[in-house]
């Protein structure tokens, strides 16, 4: 009898507290500024140094380049940039080593799909993934001011 009274007391106490559930699919979740989500890639900034592919612990990044067609400019031009999100652990190492900040993290995290083949993302998809870029990586100066 004592246990039932205790259980009812806990139930009545929690009934009066504020609810902590979210209307998730209808209302997007507000993620913290340092949340590590899916990467955003800007091919114009990439110098094909391959540092991101070398530091990746799961080796999920594939990066290829070709010599610059303009003879006056040295270096390489990016040809392909692919990430396999099936094995990516979103560790943020690829963004830390990028000297030109061509790859940055966003607050996007929704990659659910019915097929594993859909988890292979190419350069175009990563370039279009420019919504919810983390504030410290944003090119918008007003967003950076608001973060401080």
C-alpha positions in Angstrom: 0.0 0.0 0.0 2.9 2.3 0.8 4.4 1.7 -2.6 1.2 2.6 -4.4 0.9 5.9 -2.5 4.5 6.7 -3.3 4.0 6.0 -7.0 0.8 8.1 -7.2 2.7 10.9 -5.4 5.4 10.9 -8.1 2.8 10.8 -10.9 0.8 13.7 -9.4 4.0 15.7 -9.0 5.1 15.2 -12.6 1.7 16.0 -14.0 2.1 19.6 -12.8 5.5 20.1 -14.3 6.2 21.7 -17.7 6.2 19.2 -20.6 9.5 18.5 -22.3 8.3 17.0 -25.5 8.8 18.7 -28.9 6.6 18.8 -32.0 9.7 17.6 -33.9 8.7 16.9 -37.5 6.4 20.0 -37.6 8.7 22.4 -35.6 12.5 22.0 -36.3 14.7 21.6 -33.2 17.0 24.5 -32.3 20.5 23.0 -32.1 23.3 24.6 -30.1 26.0 26.6 -32.0 28.7 24.0 -31.6 26.5 21.1 -32.8 28.3 19.0 -35.4 26.0 18.2 -38.3 26.4 17.4 -41.9 29.2 19.3 -43.7 28.8 22.1 -46.2 31.5 22.3 -49.0 32.5 25.2 -51.1 34.4 23.9 -54.2 35.6 27.4 -55.2 37.7 27.6 -52.0 39.2 24.1 -52.2 42.8 23.8 -53.2 42.9 20.0 -53.4 45.4 19.6 -50.6 43.8 16.3 -49.6 44.3 17.1 -45.9 40.6 16.4 -45.1 40.8 12.9 -46.8 44.1 12.1 -45.0 42.9 13.0 -41.5 39.5 11.3 -41.7 39.5 8.4 -39.3 36.9 6.4 -41.2 38.3 7.2 -44.7 34.9 8.3 -45.9 36.1 11.3 -47.9 37.1 10.9 -51.6 38.8 13.9 -53.2 40.3 14.1 -56.6 41.7 17.0 -58.6 43.2 17.7 -61.9 45.8 20.2 -63.1 44.5 23.7 -63.5 43.6 24.3 -67.2 44.8 27.9 -67.0 48.5 27.8 -67.6 49.1 31.1 -65.7 47.6 29.6 -62.5 49.4 26.9 -60.6 47.9 24.2 -58.5 45.0 21.9 -59.0 41.3 22.3 -59.6 38.8 20.1 -57.8 37.3 17.3 -59.9 35.3 15.3 -57.4 34.5 15.5 -53.7 32.4 12.7 -52.2 31.5 11.8 -48.6 30.1 8.5 -47.5 27.7 9.4 -44.6 27.1 5.7 -44.0 30.4 5.6 -42.1 31.1 9.3 -41.4 31.2 9.9 -37.6 30.9 13.7 -38.0 34.0 14.2 -35.9 34.8 17.7 -37.3 38.4 16.8 -38.1 38.1 17.5 -41.8 36.9 21.1 -41.1 39.7 21.7 -38.6 42.5 20.9 -41.0 41.1 22.7 -44.1 43.4 25.7 -44.7 40.9 27.5 -46.8 37.8 26.6 -44.8 36.2 25.1 -47.9 34.4 22.5 -45.7 32.5 23.6 -42.6 30.0 22.0 -40.3 26.3 22.9 -40.3 23.5 22.2 -37.8 21.7 19.9 -40.2 21.4 16.4 -39.0 18.6 14.7 -40.9 20.0 12.1 -43.2 17.4 9.3 -42.7 16.8 7.4 -45.9 15.5 4.0 -47.0 18.5 3.2 -49.1 22.2 3.1 -48.1 23.1 4.4 -51.6 21.4 7.7 -50.8 24.1 8.3 -48.1 26.8 8.8 -50.6 26.8 12.6 -51.1 28.7 14.4 -53.9 30.2 17.8 -54.3 27.0 19.4 -55.6 24.8 18.1 -52.8 27.4 19.3 -50.2 27.6 22.7 -51.8 23.8 23.0 -51.7 23.7 22.1 -48.0 24.2 25.7 -47.0 21.3 26.1 -44.5 22.1 26.3 -40.8 25.8 26.8 -41.2 27.3 27.1 -37.7 27.7 30.8 -36.6 31.5 30.8 -36.3 31.7 29.5 -39.9 29.1 31.8 -41.4 30.1 34.4 -43.9 27.4 36.7 -42.7 28.9 39.3 -40.4 25.6 40.0 -38.7 25.3 36.4 -37.7 28.7 36.4 -36.1 27.9 39.6 -34.1 24.8 37.9 -32.7 26.7 34.9 -31.6 29.1 36.9 -29.4 
